[in-house]
């Protein structure tokens, strides 16, 4: 029943919203990836932009799974590639420099890394260690004193 709910219009809608998120993160990151702290020439923009790509990818995968991550990746790639192309006046937002290449290829790598993160990080299922500890605790129904306390898995 749960798989029927997840494969319908809700998943498609969420994937489209994740694509919009990818467009926004890609556009903002493309504009801001070249920001540096001028006193020390620290590349703060690329670090923040790649962290935003990671955060958006984790959000998309946690919310909708691989369909959301695929939508997010598609939106991010479209935004970055459109903004990386040469403008009408010949200007470039992503020139062929180290920071530009790190933004384009590093962002794709971050999205790919997000796809290979463990499934258990995004699952609603309890962690194995926690479920084993809960299995040994007695179950109390709380209805009355005469109600026997049963242990899970003990068939009477």
Helices and strands as residue ranges (DSSP letters): H 2-6, H 9-32, H 44-64, H 66-84, H 98-115, G 119-122, H 128-135
